[in-house]
Amino acid sequence: MKLYRLLIFLTITSSFIIITACGGGGGGSIGYGEVIVHMTDAKPLLPEGAENVTNLWITIADVSVHKSGGGWISLPLEEGPPHTIDLLQLINGNTTEIVPPVLLEYGKYTQIRLIVDSATIRFDNEPTTDSPVVIPLKHLKTDKNFLFDVDEPKAVNIVIDFDLSQSLVVTDPLGTPSYKINPVIHIVRAAEAATIKGEISQGSFIVGQNAEVTLFIPSTGIQGGYEEYTKIEVSESGTDPTEFSIYWLVPDEDYRVEIKFDPDFVNGVDFSEDVSANDVKPGEVWNLNEGISI
């Protein structure tokens, strides 16, 4: 199958070279550039009732992009379609390629569409158990506004962050829980992605507790307010200090970081820092607390 895709890609590339080489005629040549799509997830803090989850597989039916002035273009998947990946293996900045290099016509693209066909969750029980995850519709379609230009042969590498901390919904966590996916995705060009990094002193951790790190963005509905963007948990690493990072952030945006060392204490925030858009620059790392351990 991969050989087949390679032959198709080489054929398209050869046609592209012939088109651009010939030019000629009255109309001029059509340009094509390469697009690649990867998927990732943070080390998500999963909701109550899903704490002992080890794997969460989603099956992707389609990834499409919308061309300005045109229509939707379905992109080839790395395997399939459909293509199944385990989101909980894609943490700490790791990604997997879901759309291999594909040639798209020069132009402006304004949206990305992700269609999820099914999902399965696995628990670290004895014996190991798998449970289906409810997909509200037969195919769960998520459209996300995301502007990118294809205007040169150089590849446009796009990263989709499928945020399980926001996407996984647990109902009746105190009884017999059931699980549902409402995809929340963040999209960024890989070359422009920013990172927020921090260090937690060994003495700040509470025995038996993981730290809860929540990232907020300015609220679109409340002036001066913030809304949750993503949430991760940080386990003590055994070395002092414990480092953590929040990857694949959209640059040039304002963020607020809050850390709780005792998440069970509802109103307790042990550390908070507002990070200005001027500090979250494309491709750069911002160090919390001026690089000093928290």
N, C-alpha and C positions, 0 to 999 in steps of 0.2 A: 504493500500500500504506500509506504514512504517513497519507494522507487518510482511508483506511478505518479505521485505528487511532484517528485523532483523532475520527471520528464515533462510534466505539464508546465512547471515553473520555467524550465529551460526553453521550452517552446515559446512561452509568452515573452521571455526575455529576448529570444532571438528575433521575434516579430517586432518587439519594441526597438531593437537596434536597427532593423531594416527600415522601419517607419521613420525614425529620427534621422537615419543616414540619407534616405531618399528625399525627405522633405518635399521639394519640388512642387510642380503643379501650381495651382492658384491658391490653395488653402493653407499651406504651412503644415508643420508636423504637430502631432499630439504627444504631449509629454506624460510620462508615467513615473511615479515614485513608489518606494517600498514602504509597506506598513506591517508592523508586528504587534501582536497583543499578548501581554502576559497577565496572569492573575496572582493575587497575593491575599494575605490576611494579616492583621496584627496578632499578637498573642492575646486573644480576646478574653475579657472577663465575661464568662457566660452567665446567663440568668439563673436565678434560684431554681433548682430542680434539674440542672444540667451540669453540675459541678464535676461529676466523675466521667464526663464524656472523653473518649480517646480519639474518635474519628468522626468526621461528618463529611460524607460524600455528597456532592451535588452533580447532577447530570445536565450538561449544557446542550441544548438542542440547536442553538443558533447564536451567532454574534454578527450584527449588521452595523453598518455606518450609513448616515444620511448625507448625501451630497447636496450642497446649496444649489437650488435651481433644478435639482434632479429628484431622484427617489432613493429608496433604501437599497443597499447593496449587501448581500449576504457574503460573509467571508468564510474561507475554508477553515475547518477546525483541525487541530493537530492530529486528533484521532477521531474517526467517525465522520459525520455526526451519528449519534450523540457522542459527547466526550465527558467522561467522569473523572473528577479530581477530588482529593481529600483536602479540604480547606485547612484542617488543623495541622497539616504538615507544611503549610506555607506561612510560617511565622518568622519573626526576627529578621525581616528583610528578604526572606527567600521568596522566589517567584517560580511559576511554571508557565511555559509557553502554551497558550491555547489557540492562537492563530499564528501559523508559521508565516514567513515572509510572503507577502502577496503584493502584486502591482496594482495600484489604483491610479486612475487618470488624475492629472493635475487639477487642483481646484480646492475649494473650501468645503470642509466637512463640519457639520454642526451638531450631530447627535450620535450616540452609540446605543444600540439596543442589545440587551442580553435576555435570552429566553432560557429559563430553567425548566427542565422536564420532570425531574424527580429528585428526591433527597433521602438519605438514610443516615441514621445516627447510631453510633456504637458506644456502649458503656463498659467501663472497667469493672465488671462484675464477675462472680464465679458461679456458673459459667458465663462467658462473655455473651452479651445479648445485643441484638440489633433491633431498632425500631424504625418504622417509616416516619418520615416527616411530611406533614400535610402541605401540599401545594394548593393554595386557594382555588386556582383554576387549572385546567388540564395542562396548559403551558403558561408559566408565570413570566410575563413580559415586563421588563423594566427599561424605560427609555430615559436616558440621561443626557442633558445638554452638555456638550463638550466640543469646543471649537479647536480644530487643528487644520493646518494647511499642508497640502501635498504639492510642493512647488520645486522640488529638486530630487535627483535620484537617491540622495542620502536617506536612509531608513528613518521613519517616524516610529519610535518605540513607545507604545502606550501601556500603562499599567492600570489594571482594574483592581481596586482593593475591595473585596467582598467582605464587608464588616460584620462578622458574626455577633459581635457584642450588641449590635443594633438590629440585626436581621433575624436572629433566632428568638422565637416567642414560645414560652412555656405556659400552658394553661393548667390550672389546678395542681400546682407544685406540691401541695401538702397531701394530696390524695393519690390518684393514679394519673401521673402527668401525661399530657400529649404535647406534641411539638409541631410548630408551624414555621415556615420561612416567609418573611416579607423582606425581600432583598433591599438592603441599603448599600449602595456602592459609591466609592469615591474614585475618581479617575484623574490621572496626571500623566504627563509625558515623562518618561523615565529620566531623561537628561535634565529636567527642570525640577524634579522632586526634591523637597527639602526634608530635613530630619531635625527633630528635637531630641536632645540627649540629656540624661541626668545620671547622678550617682547617689545612692542611698547608703548611709553609714550603717555598719552592722548593728550598732546600738539603737538605731531608730526602729528596727523591726520588732514586732511583738511576737513572742514565741508562739509557734503554731499558726501564725497569720501571714498571709501574703499582703503586700502593699497594693492598694487600689489607686491607679493613676487614670484620671479622667481628663480628656481634652475637650474644651468647649470652643465654639465659634460665636461671633455676635449673632444675636437673634434677629431674624427678618421681621418678626412681628412685634417685638418689644424694644423700644428705643433704650439703649444702654444695657439691655439684657443679653444673656448668653444662653445658648442651647447646646446640649450634648452632641459631640461629633463622634467620639469613639472612646472606648474604655478598655484598658489592659490591666493585667495583674502582673506583679513583679515578685518572684520568689527569691529569697535570700540565696545568694550564689555560693556561699561558703568562703568566699574571699571578700576582703574589706577594701574598698566599698563594692557594692553591687551596682553594676552599670545597667542601664536600660535605654532604649531608644524607641521613638515613635516615628516610623518610616513612612515614605511615600505621601508626604504632605504637599498640598497645593501651595506654592510659594506666594509671597506678597499678600498674605492674608493675616489678620489679627487672630491670635489664639490665647486661651487661658488654660493653664495647667494646674490641676488640684491633685494633691496626694493625701490619701488617708492610710495611716498605719493600722488603724483598727476600724475596718469597714462596718463592723456591727454597731459602732457608735454613730448613729444616723447623722447628727449635726456636726460631727468632728472633722474638720479639715486641718491637717497638720502642716501643709505647705501649699502656697498658692503663688503663681507668678503669671502676670500678663506679658505676653510676647508680642511685640509690635510687628506689623507687616514689614517694616523697614529692617527687621532682624531676621525675617524668614525669607532669605534670598534663594533664587533658583540654584539647585545643586549644592547648597551649603548646609552646614550643621550648626544649630544654635544650642549652646550649653546652658542649661538651667543653673540658677543660683551662681552665676559667674564662674561655673566650673568647679565650685566648692561642693563637697559631699553634703547631702541634705540629712 
